[in-house]
């Protein structure tokens, strides 16, 4: 089959895609590991997790800017696949915004500032443990929904590559 995916994404889009993926993996692994770290040793690791979440948020804003300023390659017309792709990508963008925002809300509502080592960002929110608990629950739910969305994204890419053999992965492959 001749590939409709000859056109590649812009280099900034590719770089941001893979940077976000790597930071999400690091943040997810650290977030899941936090519960295994003794409470008295947890704060610096939790801060690192919050910093990674903030980085995801900033990279996602940059990715959205690139998405608006650079025309992506055309979608291959497979009917329902195009619709599913649009929904999936919208969900991924929404989740990469909602997950760090819920985490930062939880962090700041507990009265914690963000330690960026060279400087600190104090909490802009008043301490509210009840709302912090709600933000924590939202953060966990959003994480698992995001894990499913990322799994679907990876599965779709693998179907394109191994089943349809249509060259889709070439569009986002690092140069």
VENPE-V818105 format. One record per residue. N is the residue number from 1. PSI is psi in whole degrees, 0 to 359 (* if undefined). OMEGA is omega as a letter, one per 30 degrees, with the letter a starting at -180 (999 if undefined). D_LAST is the distance of its C-alpha to the last C-alpha in Angstrom with 1 decimal. Layout:
<<N PSI OMEGA D_LAST> <N PSI OMEGA D_LAST>>
This chain:
<<1 133 l 23.1> <2 134 a 21.1> <3 128 l 18.1> <4 359 a 18.7> <5 36 a 15.1> <6 321 l 13.7> <7 138 a 13.0> <8 160 l 10.0> <9 159 l 10.8> <10 148 a 10.7> <11 318 l 8.3> <12 324 l 11.3> <13 318 l 12.0> <14 312 a 8.8> <15 316 a 9.5> <16 322 l 13.1> <17 309 a 12.9> <18 327 l 11.7> <19 314 l 14.0> <20 317 l 16.8> <21 314 a 16.5> <22 318 a 16.8> <23 324 l 19.6> <24 316 l 21.3> <25 313 l 21.4> <26 315 l 22.8> <27 321 l 25.3> <28 314 l 26.4> <29 314 l 27.0> <30 317 l 28.9> <31 317 l 30.8> <32 328 a 32.0> <33 341 a 32.9> <34 322 a 35.0> <35 340 a 38.0> <36 350 a 38.2> <37 131 l 38.4> <38 140 a 42.1> <39 318 a 43.0> <40 346 l 44.0> <41 3 a 40.6> <42 328 a 38.5> <43 312 a 38.3> <44 327 l 35.7> <45 322 l 33.4> <46 322 l 34.2> <47 316 l 33.4> <48 319 l 30.0> <49 317 l 29.4> <50 322 l 30.5> <51 317 l 28.2> <52 320 l 25.2> <53 319 l 26.6> <54 321 l 26.9> <55 319 l 23.3> <56 315 l 22.3> <57 312 a 24.6> <58 317 l 23.3> <59 325 l 19.6> <60 319 l 20.8> <61 318 l 22.7> <62 319 l 19.7> <63 319 l 17.8> <64 321 l 20.9> <65 314 l 21.1> <66 322 l 17.6> <67 322 a 18.7> <68 327 a 21.8> <69 349 l 20.5> <70 126 l 17.6> <71 124 l 18.5> <72 161 l 16.5> <73 152 a 16.0> <74 150 l 19.4> <75 145 l 20.5> <76 128 a 21.6> <77 100 l 25.4> <78 29 l 26.8> <79 254 a 29.5> <80 334 a 29.9> <81 322 l 26.3> <82 314 l 25.3> <83 315 l 28.1> <84 321 l 27.1> <85 315 l 23.4> <86 317 l 24.8> <87 316 a 27.2> <88 316 l 24.7> <89 320 l 22.2> <90 316 l 25.2> <91 318 l 26.5> <92 316 l 23.3> <93 313 a 23.4> <94 317 a 27.1> <95 325 l 26.9> <96 351 l 24.4> <97 314 a 26.9> <98 322 a 30.1> <99 307 l 29.3> <100 327 l 28.9> <101 319 l 31.7> <102 323 l 34.0> <103 316 l 33.2> <104 321 l 33.9> <105 313 l 37.0> <106 313 a 38.2> <107 310 a 37.5> <108 325 l 39.2> <109 343 l 42.1> <110 1 l 42.9> <111 14 a 43.3> <112 138 l 40.4> <113 168 l 38.4> <114 118 a 34.8> <115 109 l 34.5> <116 20 l 31.4> <117 307 l 33.0> <118 333 l 33.2> <119 165 a 34.9> <120 148 l 36.2> <121 111 a 36.2> <122 159 l 39.6> <123 127 l 40.1> <124 359 a 40.8> <125 149 l 42.6> <126 146 l 46.1> <127 131 l 46.4> <128 95 a 47.1> <129 325 a 46.8> <130 314 l 47.6> <131 326 l 44.8> <132 320 l 42.5> <133 320 l 43.3> <134 319 l 42.5> <135 323 l 39.1> <136 316 l 38.5> <137 318 l 39.4> <138 318 l 37.2> <139 316 a 34.3> <140 317 l 34.8> <141 315 l 35.1> <142 321 l 32.0> <143 311 a 30.1> <144 325 l 31.3> <145 318 l 30.6> <146 320 l 27.1> <147 320 l 26.7> <148 318 l 27.8> <149 317 l 25.5> <150 319 l 22.4> <151 319 l 23.8> <152 321 l 24.3> <153 312 l 20.7> <154 316 l 19.4> <155 317 l 22.1> <156 317 l 21.4> <157 320 l 17.7> <158 324 l 19.1> <159 314 l 21.8> <160 318 a 19.5> <161 311 a 17.6> <162 331 a 20.7> <163 304 a 23.5> <164 340 l 22.6> <165 48 a 19.7> <166 7 l 18.6> <167 13 a 14.8> <168 319 a 14.5> <169 336 l 11.9> <170 334 a 9.4> <171 329 a 9.9> <172 6 l 8.8> <173 133 l 6.3> <174 144 a 3.8> <175 * 999 0.0>>
